[in-house]
Amino acid sequence: MTKPFLREVINQLTNEQITNLAQKIEKEYFKNILTIMKESHNVRDFVEVLRTWLTVSWMQHNIVYRNQSYLFNIQHDMGIKWSLYVKTLVSELSEDILGKKVEIKISENIISLIFPAES
């Protein structure tokens, strides 16, 4: 599937449809991937799986560990609806798997995430 195709498809969906897809379909898929890749489910493992997903995708990203937190900046050029999809997916996974909220800011083409590290 090409990036322009995916961008066009996602832009035809409503925000409610995007949120629903991320919560009900994609979340379970990613939970299974995390379980297969890692036995434990701590912040560091979660960040590693997210980094792997970003690396194999077409999303440019930068991840830094600073001030007891993992800071992600993701650039995708897919529009605000893609940002909403990633925000919903990552926040749902973080709450379900880690029991933690992640700080997320989105814009048209940038997603910023802050994961507090384990104490």
VEXDRENKOL-9698 format. One record per residue: residue number from 1; x, y, z of N, C-alpha, C, O in turn. Coordinates in steps of 0.02 Angstrom, whole numbers. Layout:
N
[NUM, [X, Y, Z], [X, Y, Z], [X, Y, Z], [X, Y, Z]];
...
end
This chain:
119
[1, [42, -58, 0], [0, 0, 0], [45, 62, 0], [93, 65, 38]];
[2, [28, 109, -41], [70, 169, -46], [46, 223, 4], [-11, 222, 26]];
[3, [91, 267, 19], [75, 322, 65], [20, 367, 38], [-26, 383, 76]];
[4, [21, 387, -26], [-34, 429, -52], [-102, 393, -48], [-152, 425, -34]];
[5, [-103, 328, -61], [-166, 290, -56], [-192, 291, 16], [-251, 306, 27]];
[6, [-148, 276, 63], [-168, 275, 134], [-192, 343, 157], [-241, 349, 193]];
[7, [-157, 396, 136], [-176, 464, 155], [-246, 479, 129], [-287, 508, 165]];
[8, [-260, 461, 67], [-326, 473, 37], [-381, 434, 74], [-434, 461, 88]];
[9, [-368, 371, 89], [-417, 330, 123], [-432, 358, 193], [-490, 365, 211]];
[10, [-381, 373, 231], [-392, 397, 299], [-426, 465, 300], [-464, 479, 346]];
[11, [-412, 506, 251], [-444, 571, 248], [-519, 567, 231], [-555, 616, 241]];
[12, [-541, 511, 205], [-612, 501, 191], [-652, 477, 252], [-713, 476, 251]];
[13, [-616, 458, 305], [-649, 434, 365], [-665, 492, 412], [-632, 544, 410]];
[14, [-716, 483, 453], [-730, 533, 504], [-682, 522, 563], [-651, 469, 569]];
[15, [-677, 573, 606], [-635, 566, 666], [-660, 508, 709], [-619, 471, 738]];
[16, [-725, 499, 714], [-753, 445, 753], [-734, 377, 724], [-718, 330, 761]];
[17, [-735, 370, 658], [-715, 307, 626], [-641, 292, 638], [-623, 235, 651]];
[18, [-599, 343, 634], [-528, 334, 645], [-515, 312, 717], [-477, 264, 728]];
[19, [-546, 345, 764], [-539, 327, 835], [-562, 256, 847], [-529, 218, 882]];
[20, [-619, 238, 819], [-647, 171, 827], [-600, 118, 798], [-589, 66, 830]];
[21, [-572, 130, 739], [-525, 82, 709], [-463, 73, 752], [-440, 17, 763]];
[22, [-436, 128, 778], [-376, 124, 820], [-391, 88, 885], [-350, 47, 907]];
[23, [-449, 101, 915], [-465, 71, 980], [-484, -3, 974], [-464, -43, 1016]];
[24, [-522, -21, 924], [-551, -88, 922], [-513, -138, 880], [-514, -198, 895]];
[25, [-479, -115, 828], [-446, -162, 783], [-370, -160, 791], [-338, -210, 807]];
[26, [-342, -102, 782], [-269, -95, 783], [-240, -108, 851], [-186, -137, 857]];
[27, [-274, -87, 904], [-248, -96, 972], [-236, -170, 987], [-183, -188, 1013]];
[28, [-283, -213, 970], [-275, -285, 983], [-218, -314, 942], [-180, -355, 967]];
[29, [-211, -292, 880], [-157, -314, 836], [-89, -296, 867], [-44, -339, 870]];
[30, [-82, -234, 889], [-18, -213, 918], [-5, -245, 986], [52, -260, 1002]];
[31, [-57, -258, 1025], [-48, -293, 1089], [-20, -363, 1076], [23, -386, 1113]];
[32, [-44, -396, 1023], [-18, -462, 1005], [55, -458, 983], [95, -501, 1002]];
[33, [72, -408, 945], [142, -399, 923], [187, -389, 984], [240, -419, 988]];
[34, [165, -347, 1030], [205, -334, 1089], [215, -397, 1130], [270, -410, 1155]];
[35, [163, -437, 1136], [168, -499, 1174], [216, -548, 1141], [254, -582, 1175]];
[36, [215, -551, 1075], [261, -596, 1038], [333, -572, 1044], [379, -612, 1053]];
[37, [344, -506, 1038], [412, -479, 1038], [443, -476, 1107], [504, -483, 1114]];
[38, [402, -464, 1158], [429, -454, 1225], [387, -490, 1276], [326, -487, 1275]];
[39, [420, -525, 1322], [384, -559, 1376], [360, -510, 1428], [304, -515, 1453]];
[40, [403, -462, 1444], [383, -413, 1495], [351, -353, 1461], [360, -343, 1400]];
[41, [315, -315, 1499], [283, -256, 1471], [298, -195, 1514], [255, -169, 1550]];
[42, [360, -173, 1510], [379, -112, 1545], [387, -55, 1494], [382, -67, 1434]];
[43, [399, 4, 1518], [404, 63, 1474], [459, 54, 1423], [449, 69, 1364]];
[44, [517, 30, 1444], [573, 22, 1397], [556, -27, 1341], [571, -13, 1283]];
[45, [524, -83, 1357], [503, -131, 1305], [450, -101, 1259], [452, -111, 1198]];
[46, [403, -65, 1288], [351, -32, 1249], [382, 17, 1199], [364, 19, 1141]];
[47, [429, 57, 1224], [464, 106, 1181], [502, 70, 1126], [503, 94, 1069]];
[48, [534, 14, 1142], [573, -23, 1092], [527, -49, 1036], [546, -47, 977]];
[49, [469, -75, 1054], [423, -100, 1004], [396, -42, 962], [390, -48, 901]];
[50, [380, 14, 993], [357, 72, 956], [412, 97, 909], [397, 116, 852]];
[51, [474, 97, 932], [530, 118, 890], [537, 71, 829], [549, 94, 773]];
[52, [529, 7, 840], [533, -42, 785], [478, -28, 733], [491, -29, 673]];
[53, [417, -16, 757], [362, -1, 712], [377, 61, 670], [366, 62, 610]];
[54, [402, 114, 703], [418, 176, 667], [475, 165, 617], [475, 195, 563]];
[55, [523, 124, 636], [581, 111, 592], [561, 76, 528], [586, 92, 474]];
[56, [515, 28, 533], [495, -9, 473], [441, 27, 433], [425, 6, 377]];
[57, [414, 80, 461], [365, 120, 425], [399, 177, 390], [460, 184, 391]];
[58, [360, 218, 358], [386, 276, 321], [387, 338, 364], [398, 393, 338]];
[59, [374, 332, 430], [372, 391, 473], [442, 407, 499], [475, 364, 529]];
[60, [464, 468, 488], [528, 491, 515], [518, 503, 590], [465, 527, 611]];
[61, [568, 487, 630], [561, 495, 702], [627, 507, 736], [681, 489, 711]];
[62, [622, 537, 794], [679, 548, 837], [658, 530, 908], [605, 552, 931]];
[63, [698, 490, 942], [682, 469, 1010], [742, 486, 1054], [799, 468, 1039]];
[64, [728, 520, 1109], [779, 542, 1156], [758, 522, 1226], [699, 528, 1244]];
[65, [806, 500, 1267], [792, 487, 1337], [821, 546, 1376], [882, 557, 1376]];
[66, [777, 584, 1410], [799, 643, 1447], [751, 656, 1505], [691, 647, 1498]];
[67, [778, 677, 1560], [737, 695, 1619], [690, 639, 1639], [631, 651, 1653]];
[68, [716, 578, 1642], [677, 520, 1663], [617, 504, 1617], [569, 473, 1639]];
[69, [622, 526, 1554], [568, 514, 1506], [595, 499, 1437], [650, 521, 1419]];
[70, [556, 461, 1398], [571, 451, 1328], [531, 502, 1289], [470, 507, 1296]];
[71, [565, 541, 1247], [533, 593, 1207], [534, 572, 1134], [588, 560, 1106]];
[72, [476, 567, 1103], [470, 549, 1033], [446, 609, 994], [401, 645, 1016]];
[73, [474, 620, 935], [447, 666, 886], [441, 626, 821], [490, 599, 796]];
[74, [381, 624, 795], [367, 584, 735], [340, 631, 682], [293, 669, 694]];
[75, [370, 628, 623], [347, 668, 566], [321, 620, 513], [354, 572, 495]];
[76, [261, 633, 487], [230, 585, 441], [201, 615, 377], [193, 577, 329]];
[77, [186, 678, 374], [158, 710, 314], [94, 676, 289], [82, 672, 229]];
[78, [53, 653, 337], [-9, 618, 319], [-71, 658, 340], [-127, 638, 323]];
[79, [-63, 713, 374], [-120, 753, 394], [-143, 739, 465], [-120, 693, 498]];
[80, [-189, 781, 487], [-213, 779, 556], [-249, 714, 573], [-248, 692, 630]];
[81, [-282, 684, 525], [-318, 622, 539], [-270, 564, 553], [-285, 520, 594]];
[82, [-212, 563, 521], [-162, 512, 537], [-134, 526, 607], [-123, 479, 646]];
[83, [-123, 589, 623], [-101, 607, 691], [-151, 582, 743], [-132, 556, 795]];
[84, [-216, 591, 729], [-268, 567, 775], [-265, 491, 782], [-273, 465, 838]];
[85, [-255, 456, 727], [-250, 383, 729], [-192, 361, 774], [-202, 319, 818]];
[86, [-133, 389, 764], [-74, 369, 803], [-83, 388, 876], [-67, 350, 921]];
[87, [-109, 448, 888], [-122, 470, 957], [-169, 422, 993], [-154, 401, 1049]];
[88, [-223, 404, 961], [-272, 358, 992], [-241, 290, 1005], [-248, 262, 1059]];
[89, [-206, 263, 955], [-176, 198, 961], [-124, 195, 1018], [-127, 151, 1061]];
[90, [-78, 242, 1018], [-24, 242, 1068], [-52, 255, 1138], [-31, 222, 1186]];
[91, [-99, 301, 1145], [-126, 314, 1212], [-166, 254, 1238], [-161, 238, 1297]];
[92, [-204, 221, 1196], [-242, 162, 1216], [-195, 105, 1236], [-205, 72, 1287]];
[93, [-143, 94, 1196], [-95, 40, 1211], [-58, 54, 1276], [-49, 9, 1317]];
[94, [-37, 116, 1286], [0, 133, 1346], [-43, 123, 1408], [-19, 96, 1459]];
[95, [-105, 143, 1405], [-149, 134, 1463], [-165, 60, 1475], [-165, 38, 1532]];
[96, [-178, 22, 1422], [-195, -49, 1429], [-136, -91, 1451], [-142, -133, 1496]];
[97, [-79, -81, 1420], [-21, -124, 1431], [20, -102, 1491], [41, -143, 1532]];
[98, [32, -37, 1496], [75, -11, 1549], [37, 17, 1609], [65, 25, 1663]];
[99, [-27, 30, 1598], [-66, 63, 1651], [-44, 135, 1662], [-52, 162, 1717]];
[100, [-16, 166, 1609], [10, 234, 1615], [-17, 277, 1558], [-29, 254, 1502]];
[101, [-27, 340, 1575], [-45, 388, 1523], [18, 416, 1492], [68, 428, 1526]];
[102, [15, 428, 1427], [70, 458, 1391], [48, 528, 1371], [-10, 538, 1351]];
[103, [93, 576, 1375], [78, 644, 1353], [86, 647, 1278], [139, 630, 1251]];
[104, [34, 669, 1242], [36, 670, 1169], [11, 738, 1144], [-41, 763, 1165]];
[105, [49, 766, 1098], [29, 827, 1063], [30, 811, 989], [77, 780, 964]];
[106, [-22, 832, 954], [-24, 819, 882], [-35, 884, 843], [-63, 932, 868]];
[107, [-11, 882, 782], [-24, 936, 734], [-36, 903, 667], [-41, 842, 663]];
[108, [-39, 942, 615], [-53, 916, 547], [-6, 859, 528], [-28, 809, 500]];
[109, [58, 866, 542], [106, 816, 519], [158, 794, 571], [206, 760, 554]];
[110, [149, 815, 633], [197, 799, 686], [159, 771, 746], [106, 796, 765]];
[111, [187, 719, 776], [161, 690, 838], [218, 691, 888], [273, 666, 874]];
[112, [205, 719, 947], [255, 719, 1001], [228, 679, 1059], [172, 688, 1081]];
[113, [270, 632, 1083], [250, 587, 1138], [301, 593, 1195], [361, 600, 1182]];
[114, [277, 591, 1256], [321, 588, 1314], [300, 530, 1358], [245, 530, 1386]];
[115, [345, 480, 1364], [333, 422, 1407], [376, 429, 1469], [437, 426, 1464]];
[116, [346, 437, 1528], [387, 437, 1589], [418, 368, 1599], [384, 317, 1592]];
[117, [482, 366, 1614], [517, 302, 1626], [495, 274, 1693], [468, 309, 1735]];
[118, [508, 211, 1703], [493, 178, 1766], [536, 208, 1822], [594, 226, 1810]];
[119, [508, 213, 1881], [546, 239, 1937], [585, 184, 1970], [621, 196, 2019]];
end
